[in-house]
Amino acid sequence: MVSAILKKLWEIVKIYTPLGYITFGGPNAAIALYHEIFVVRRKWLSDSVFAELFGICQGLPGPGSAQMSFAIALIRSGIFPAVVSFFVWSTPAAIILFFGASSIAKAGATLPLWLSSLQNGLVSAAVGLIALAAYRLSTKIIRTELQRFICLASAIASICSSKPFVLPVTMVAGGLLTVFFEYWGQDWVDYGAQRWEEVKRRRGLKGDDPAVEDNGSVHSEICTSEGEIAMADVPSNNQEEHTTIAPIHSSITIVPSTREDTISTVSRRRVPTAVPNTLPEPEPEPAPLTLTYTPRIGIVVLLVWGAILIVSIGVRSVPRLPRALDIFFTFYLVGAITFGGGAVLVPLLQTWVVAPGWLTNQEFLLGFALINALPGPLFNFSVYVGVLAYRKESSILGALLAWAGIFLPGMLLMVGLLPIWNTLRERRIVRVILDGVTAGAVGLVYTGTWILWQKAISNKPSGAAVGAYPYYVAVVGLTFVTVGFWKWPPIVPIGLGGVIGVLQWVAAS
């Protein structure tokens, strides 16, 4: 028993440790890297299960990439190894943020230019990984025209609007649309297609094929040289001889023929054959999953999540709450209500931590620049804020309280929902819903590619497009081809991207 647990822990530590150093580019890049490692290379999950998990994480509040990595480890090895996977993955960047915030608290600091150039090269490689993940998921998961439509609509909606509610709404809309077409809409489509065929027949747009008669005789049209039409009656198989009507200009001569001649004559003409009844392709069964705990435990965890959320909301009205408790419950509330990832986290945190005077606006913006230059989840930003918010008492305690507070609700949600999801996903209607949810999730991966492409380069305050820098465009293409078709490990093009970024800085200086 102990040896099995240690084996699982070692597997998780071995696989997740490198992720803490190479997941540059934000949550979308991390998702692409997960797909490459856990689906393509390790075979821990199927494409369909991966897409289902991605859709669930996009529809839940909290750090989507952290929840995704946590859920993969949870399915693979259980609760405790999943917790270990989170610490192994997120700790490297958290340590850097802790020391960076401590330095800023003492003397202030600015990001060096070489670090920004390194970030640009690494993020460019991340764009290639996201594009590759979108391509692979769409070719393996999208099976129907309806799913293609949902994928396209999801991508368009999320590109045109950055509102936080767009992500869960597209997930829900995709699921509802597939349910509608599965139980009602397909009948309307079939009826419309049938009526259209009738209209085409009436207008003569559809030619009449030769028909197979009930008596086994095949009627074939033979045109005479003078434009007249004669019908040759080919008997059924139980006749030995028959006569063929052979047109010779205006006269008709009856000549005997053998059965073989007739077959040869008819074989040169297009004779319709009966189309065998083909059954529709059966729906793919959901990939089996095994969890180490029951749905009852999941329900208890969800109750704990809700109870802490209620307390977090209630204590905000308590005057002069101790700063330590205020930090934990504030970050728990932020983690429990933040839909849309880091893009929504930043303005929300800025309102809740700058206005009370926990840190200055300049310190906040500098920390945001630092977190974007580091691997790991964007929610690690909480470590930086926690250090500065509790700098007068204990920087370490402030960092731990903020870190635990912002990640805890997302982890509790995944532990609580996974066994319930695993039970419900075997039902037909849930599988139909998941078809739409996963199609919408694939569309969001395409959106992630576009968003990161537009703002990946940090040469401007709001970010610059990769397309404006040919060297970084080359990094994107190199990553896509080498990982997707030449089967290189992702770390190789990511490292090359970093080298190219530093060389760009050297050339510019």
N, C-alpha and C positions, 0 to 999 in steps of 0.2 A: 504493500500500500504506500509506504513512505517513498520507496524507490520510484514508483509510478508518478507520484506527485513531483518529486525532484526532477524526474525526466521531463515532465511537462514544463516545469519552471525553466529548466535549462534551454529547452527548445524556444520558449517565449523570449528569454533573455538574449539568446543567440540571434534570433531573427529581428527582434525589435530594437536592439542596441544601435545598429547602423542608422535606423530611421531618425534617431534624434539628431543626426548630423547631416542628413541629406534632404530632408523634406522642406526645401526652400520653395517660395512662391505661394504660400497661403494654403487654404483648405482644398482648393481645386487641384493644385499640384499634388498635394498629399493623397487625395483620392486616386489620382492617376497612378501614383507610385504603389499604392495598395493593390490596385488591380493587376499591375505588372508582377508584383511579388507574390500575392496570396492566391490569385486566380491563374495567371499564366504560368508562373514558375513553380510555385509550391503546391498548387491544386488543392488548397484548403477549402475553397468554395467554388461553386459553379458560377457562371456568368449571371444566371437568373437570380440566385440567392444574393450575389453581390449587388445586383441592381435593386433588389427588394430592400436590402439593408440601406443602401444609399437613399432610396426614396423615403424610407422611414426616418432616417437621420435628417433629411432635408425638411421633413414635415414637423420635426420636433424642435423645441427651443434648446439652446445650448450650443456648444462647440461641435459642429458637424464632423470635422475630421477626427477629433478626439473620440467622439462617440463611435465613429466608424471603426477606428482601430481597436477600441475597447470591446466593441461587439464581436469583432472577428476573433479576438483572443478569448472572449467569453464562450463563444460557440466551440472553439477549438479545445480549450483546456479547463474552463470553469471560472468561478468568481475570483478566487485568490490569484491565479496566474494572470487574469485580466487586469486586476489592480496593479500587479507588478509590471505588466506591459505598459500601463499608463505612465508609471514613474520612470521606467527605463526610457521611454520615448520623449517625455516632456522635460525631464530633469536637466539635460545639458543646456538648453536655451534658458531655462529658469535660473540656473546658476549664473550664467553670464548677465542676465537681467538684474539679478540681485547685486552683483558687484558693480554693475554699471550704475544702478540707482544709488548705491552707497557712495560711489565717487561723486555723483552729481549732488547728493545731499551735502557733501563736505565742501566741494570746491567748484562744482559746475564742470561741464565738459561738452564737447561737440564731436560729431561723428567724423572720422578721417575720410578723405576723398577716396583712398584706395579701397576702403570697406564698401563704399557705395558702388564703385566699379565692380568689385567682386560680386556684390549682390546682383547687379545687372546681368552678369554672365550666368550666374546660377539660376536666376528667375527665367532667363531666356530658355535654358534647358528645360525648366519646368513647363513652359508653354508647349514645347514639343511633346512632353509626356502627357499633358492634358489632351492635346489633339489626338494622340495615339489612343488614349483610353476611350475618347468619344467615338472614334472610328471602330474600334474593336467591339465596344458595347452595342453600337447600332447594327453592326453586321451579324451579331450573334443573338440579340434579344428581340429586335424589331422583326416580326414575322408577318404582320398583316398591314393592309393599307390604313386601317384605322389607327394602328400604333404609329405608323409613319406620320399621320396627320397630328396625333397628340404630341409626338416628339417635336415636330415642326412648330406647332402652336405654343408649346411650352418654351421653346427657345426664343421665339419671337416675343412672347409676353415678358419673359424675364430680361430680355435685352432692352425692350422699349420702356420698361419700368423697373426702377430699383427699390420700390417700396417693399418693406419687409414682409408684408402679407402675401406678396405674389408667389413666393415659393410654396407655402402650404396650400394656397388656393389652386395652383396648377396641379399639385399632387391629387387633391380631392377631385378636381374637375376631370382629370384623366380617368380616375377610377369610376366616377359616376357615368362618364360617357361610354366606357366599355360595358358597364352593366346595362345601360339603356339599349345599346346595339345588340347585346347578347340576348336579351329577353323580349325586346319589342322592335327595335329599329331595323334589324335584319329582315324581318317580314316585310316591312315597307320597301326596303331596297329590292327584295326579290319580286315583289308585286310590280314595282316600277319597271324592272328589267323585263318582266313578262309582258307588260303592256307595250313596251317599246318594241319588242320582237313582233307583236301582233301588228303594230303600226307599220313596221318595215315590210311585213308580208303583204299587207293590204296595198302598199304603194309599189310593190314589185321590186323592192330593193334587195330582196333576198331570193336567189334562184331556187327552183325546185330541183332537188336531186332525184335520181332514179330511186324507186322504192322497191323494197322487198315484199312481195305479195305473200299472203298467208299460205297459198298452195305450193310454195317453194319455187315458183317460176320467177325469173328475173326479166323484166321488160327493159329492153335497150333500144334507144332511138338510132336508126340508121338513115342517113340522109342520102337520097339519090342524087345523081349528077344533075338532074333537072330541078333540084330544090324540093322534091317531094319527100315525104317522111313515111317510112314503112317500119313496122314493128316486128322484130324478130322475137319469137317466143322460144325461150330456152327451157326445155323440160326439166323436171326435177331428176334426181339421181337414179330413180328406179326405172328410167326409160333407156333403151339401148340405142335406138336410132330416132331421128326426127328429120324434118325438112326445114331448110333455110330459105327464106325469101331473099333472093339476090337481085338487086336492081341493076338492069343493063339499059341505060338510057330510058326509053319510054316503054320498053317491054319488060315483062317479068318472067323469069325462067325458074322452074322448080328443080333444084338439084339435090340429090341425096348427100348427106354428109354424116360423118361419124361423130361420135360423142367427143372425141379428142379435138376435131376441127372446131366444134362449137365452143369448147372451153378455150381454145386458142383465140377464137374470134372475140369472145366476151372478155377475155383477160386483157385485151388491148384497150378496153374501155374502162372508164372509171365507174366501178361498182361499189356502192356504199357497203360498208361492213358494219355489223352490229357493234356498238360501242359497249364494252363491258361495264357493268355497274361498278363504279369506283367509290369506295367509302371515303368520307372526308378524313383528313389526317387527324389522328387523335390528339387531344390536348396533352402537352407534356406534363407528366406528373411532377409535383414539387419535389425538389431534391431533399432527401431525408436529412434531418438534423437531430442531433442528440445533445441535450443539455443536462448538466449535472444537478439541477434543482427543479422543483415542481412549480406549476403555475400558482399554487397557494403562497409559496415564498415570494413570488413576483408580486402578488396582490399586497402582501404585507409591506414590501419595499415601496410600492406606490403610495400606500397610506402614510408611510414615513416621509416620503417626498412631499406629499400634500400638507402634512402637519408642519414641517419646517417652513414651507412656503407661507402658510397662514401666520406663523409666528413672525416671519420676516416682514410681512406686510404690517402686522400689528405694532411692532416695535418702532416703526418709522415715526409714529406719532408720540413716542415716549420722549419727554424732554431730558436733556443731559444724560443720554445713554452712554455708558462707558465706551471709549473709542474702540477698544478691542471687539466688543460685541457689535458695535455699529459697523465696523469693517466687515466682519463675517456675514452678518445678515444682509448688508447692502449688496455684497458680491453674490450671495446666494440668490437674492431676488433678481439681480441682473442676469445671472446664469439661467434662471428659471423662466424668464420672460423674453429673452433675446432670440428672436427669429431672424435668420439671415446671416448669422456668423459675425465675423469681425467687422464688416462694413457697418453693421448696426450697433455693435458693441461700443465703438469709439465715441460717437456722439452721445450715446446714453451715459457712458461713464464720465465723459467730460462734464456733463450737467451735474452729476451726482457727487463728483469728487473735487472738482475745481471750485464750484460755487461755495461749498462749506469751508474752503480754505485748506484742504488736505495737501494740495500742491498747487503750484502756479500753472498758468496756461502754457508758459514756455517750457516748464519741466514736463508737462503732459505731452506736448508736441514732440519734444526730443525723445521721450520714451517710445512714442508711436513710430518715429523713424527708426529707432533701434530695433524694435520688435520685427519690423518689416525686413531688416537685414539679417535676421536669424532664422534658423530652421525651427520646426515644431509648430504647435498650435498658436494662433494669434491670441487666444485667451490667456497665454502666459504673460500677457501685458499686466495681468492682475498682480504678479509678483513685483513688478516695477512700482506700480501704484501703491501696493501695500507697504513697501519699504519706506517710501516718502510720506505716506499717510501716518505712519507710526514711528517716524524717525526720532522723536524726542524720548520715547520709552524703550522700544526694542524693535529694530529693523527686521530681525529674523522672525519674530512673532508676527509682526504685521504682514510680512511676505507669506508666511504659512497660512494665516487666517484668510487672506484674500485669495490665495491659490486654492485652498480647500473649498472656500465658499463658492467660487465661480464654477469649479468643475464638478462639485458634488451633485447638483441637481441633474445634470446631463447623465452622469454615471448611474444614478439611482433610477432614472427613467429607463435606461437601456436594460438594467438588471430586471426591473419590474415588467417591462413590456415584451421582452424576447420570448419567455415561455408562453405567454398568451398569444403572441403572434405565431409561434410555432404550432400551436394547437389549432388556431383559426385558419391558417394558410392551407390546410388540407381540405377545407370545404370548397365546393365548386364556386360559389359566389365570391368567396374571398380571393380565389385564384383569378377570377375574372377581373376583380377590382385591381389586383396586383399587376395584371397585364397593362392596365392604364397607368397605374402609378409608376411602374418601371419605365414605361415609354416616356412619361413626363420627366423622369429622372435623367434619362439619356439626353433629352433636350437641354436640361440644365448643365450637363457636362459640356455640351457645345457652347452654351452661354459662358461658362467659366473660361473656356478657351478664348473667346472673343474679349471678355473683360480684361483678362490678364494681358492679352496682346495689346490692348489699348493703353494700359497704364503700368506696364511692367518696368519700364526704365525710369529710374529715380533722378534723372537730370533736371526735372522740373518739380515744383512743389506738388502739383496734382498728378504727376506721372506723365510719361511720354510713351508713344506707341513704339513697339518693336520694329515696325516697318520703316521707321525713320533712320535705323542704324543697320546697315548691311551686314556687319559682323555678327550682330545678334540674330538677324534673320537666318544667317548660316548656321548658328548654333541650334535654332529651332528645327531646321530641316535635318541637320546632322543627328539630333536626338531622335526625331521621328523615324528615320531610316535605320539607324544603327540598332535601336532597341526593338523596333517593330519588325524588321525584316532580316537583320543580320544577327539578332539575338544577343546583342551585347548587354552586359549588366548595366542597369541605369546609372550606377555610380560613375561609370567611365565618361559618358557624355556630360554628366553634371560637373565632374571635375574639369573636363575640357572647357566647359562654359565658364567656370570660374577663372581658369587660366587666361582665356581670351578676354574676360573682363579686366583682369589686372594688366594685361598687355595693352589694352585700350587706354588705361590710366597712365601707364608708363609713356606711351606714345604722345598722349595729350600734354603731359607735364614736361 
